[in-house]
Amino acid sequence: MKEVFSYVKPYKWTAIIALCLMLLELFVELVQPLIMAKIIDDGVRAQNQAMILQWGAVLFAISLTAFMAGVINSYFSSHTAQSFAYDLRNVMFEKIQAFTLSTYQKFSTASLITRLTNDVTQVQTVLFMSLRIMLRAPLAVIGSIVMAFVVNAKLAMFLVIGAPIIAVFLLVMVTKGVAYFGRVQKRVDRLNRVLQENLQAIRLVKAYLRGTYEASRFEEVASCLKIDTMKALRMMEYIMPVLLFVMNMGLLAVLWFGTKQIATGTAPLGDIVAIVNYAMRMTGAFSMFAFIIIFYARAKASAERMAEVLSTENDVEIMTTSQELPANQYEGELAFEHVYFTYPSGENAILSDVSFRVKSGEKLAIMGATGAGKSTLLQLIPRFYEVTAGKIFVEGQDVRTWDLQKLREIIGYVPQQSLLFTGSIADNVRWGDAEAEMDAVLRATMQAQIHASVEDFPHGYETKVGQKGVNLSGGQKQRLSIARALLRKGRILLLDDSTSALDVQTERALWDALRAGQATMLVVTQKIRTAKGADAILLIDEGKIVGYGTHEELLQTSALYKKIAISQQEVEM
Ligand SMILES: Nc1ncnc2c1ncn2[C@@H]1O[C@H](COP(=O)(O)OP(=O)(O)OP(=O)(O)O)[C@@H](O)[C@H]1O
C-alpha cells in the first residue's frame, strides 16, 4: 500500500488543500451542536428572539462555509485521485514494457490487464474517499468525544465505553476483508482470462461449435466471482448492525441519565441535545467508516497486486552500455558458441550445444521438426531470453554486453504469428520505423510483395486494419509483417516461418527480393523449396544441430534431410 501511495507525492499540495478543507468542514460540523445548544438554552428557553436570530445567522454562515469547503474539497480530491491513477497506470505500463519475456510470463496477460484497470480504479476510489471522507470519520469520532466531554463529562462517558469495542471490531473486519477481497480480485483475473481467450478464439469457438461449452466455462468463473464477492460483502454486512447496536445502547444510556440530570437540575436541556447530537454524529462517522472499510479492504488487495508488478525485477540484466563496436568489420555477423537453453518455466533443455556461424549478408535457413527449438533459437538473438550456457555473438560482441536497444535496432524480427495493430496499413508498416518517409514504406512493401495488394484496397495505404488485422488475409498479414521488419533496415533479419501462407509464385518473388538484400538472414522454414535457395541450411532435431550445409551437401550427408526432401517431392526417391 505504501509503495503504491508514494505516487501521491507529486500531488501532495492539492491533497493537503483537500485535507485542510475537510478539516474545516469537520470543525463546522463539531461546532454546530454547541450553537444549537446555545440557541435552545439562551434563546428558545429564555424566549430571547434576538438571541435566536443572532445565533441562527451564525449557524447559517458556518453551514454555508462548510458547504463551500465541501464543494472545493471534492474538486481537489478528485483532481488528486485522478492524476494519481493516471500516473500509476503509466508507470505500471512502462514497467511492463521493460519486462523481459520471461518476467512477463510470471503474470498472465489477463491479470496484468486487471491490475492496470480494475485494481488502479479501486485504489483511486479509496484515495478520493480518504481525501473526502475517510480521515474525517475517525476525526469526527474523536472530535465528537472531546466536544461531548466539554459539554457534559458524565454523560460523555457512556459514548466512550462503546468506542473501543467498535474500533477493535472494525480492525478485525478490515483484516478479514483484505483477505476476502484479495480472493475476489483473483476471480476477476480468471474471468478476464476466460473472456480474453474466448474473444481471441471466437472463430474457433464457432467452427468447433463450442459456444455452449464456452458459455458454461464463463458461467462457472462468473459464479465463482459472485460467490466470493457475496461472501466478502456478507461479512461486511455484520458491521452496520453491530455498530448501530453498540452506539444505540450508549445513546439510550445518555437519554436515561440525561433525563435524570434535567429533572434534578444538574444539566440544562441544551447539554442533552448537544450530546445526543454528538452521539448521532459518532454513529454516522462509524457507519461511514464501515462503508469505507469495504472499499479499503478491496483497495489494499489491489494495491498489493500493483506493488507486485512495480517491484518485479527482470531476471535478465539489461545492459545500457554505450560501448561502441570496433569498425563495422563484422557487420551483420552472427555466431552461436556452445549455446544451451532451458526456459525459465521449464526443466528440459530446449537447445543443447548449438554452435554455428553466419557471415555478413549470408542467408541461413533453419529446418527441423515442430518443437525442435527453431523459434527459440531465433528469439535468443534479440535477447528475448537469456542463454543458460554458452555465448551468442552479434557482430563480434556477446549479446549480453550489447546495449539492448542498440541490439534490437539492428535486428528485424518477424514472428511466426503475424500481429497487426489497429490503425492504417501505413501505420502498421511504420511500426518498424516511425520516422520513415512514404518512399521508404513503399520500398519495403514492394520488396515484401504486398504493394500491389495494398494498392487494390479502396483506401490504399490509409485502409484501416481492424483489431489484429481481421480484414486481411493470412498471407497479406504475413507480408505486411515482413514489410515492417524490412523498413527497420536491420543488418540482421529473422524470419520465423513467416511465408507459410503464401502461394508458390508470391513466395518465390519474395525470396528473390529478400536474397538480393544486404542483410544477414536467418529463416525458419518447413519447406525444402525455400531452404534450397539459402547459402546454408541448419538442421535441428530435439534442440541439437544434426546437419549443416547446402541443399546438395545435406542430401549427401543427412538421412533426415533427405527424408524431408523426399516427403516434399523435392528429390526423387
Ligand atoms: N515460452 C515457453 N515456455 C516454455 N517452453 C516453451 C516456450 N516456448 C516454447 N517452449 C517449448 O520449447 C520447445 C521448442 O519450441 P519452439 O517454438 O522453439 O519449436 P519450433 O521448432 O519453433 O516449433 P514449430 O516448428 O512448431 O514452431 C517446445 O517443446 C515448446 O514446448
The ligand as an ORCA input file, in Angstrom:
! r2SCAN-3c Opt
* xyz 0 1
  N       7.571    -19.738    -23.578
  C       7.863    -21.025    -23.423
  N       7.989    -21.541    -22.188
  C       8.293    -22.844    -22.012
  N       8.512    -23.724    -23.033
  C       8.396    -23.272    -24.278
  C       8.067    -21.905    -24.552
  N       8.034    -21.741    -25.889
  C       8.342    -22.937    -26.441
  N       8.548    -23.854    -25.469
  C       8.935    -25.249    -25.685
  O      10.181    -25.268    -26.376
  C      10.208    -26.280    -27.346
  C      10.676    -25.704    -28.668
  O       9.695    -24.785    -29.106
  P       9.925    -23.889    -30.417
  O       8.753    -22.987    -30.542
  O      11.264    -23.279    -30.357
  O       9.905    -25.009    -31.531
  P       9.887    -24.848    -33.103
  O      10.961    -25.740    -33.610
  O       9.921    -23.437    -33.497
  O       8.477    -25.479    -33.433
  P       7.429    -25.103    -34.584
  O       8.042    -25.505    -35.881
  O       6.257    -25.962    -34.253
  O       7.163    -23.657    -34.456
  C       8.837    -26.904    -27.385
  O       8.920    -28.139    -26.703
  C       7.959    -25.963    -26.612
  O       7.019    -26.663    -25.862
*
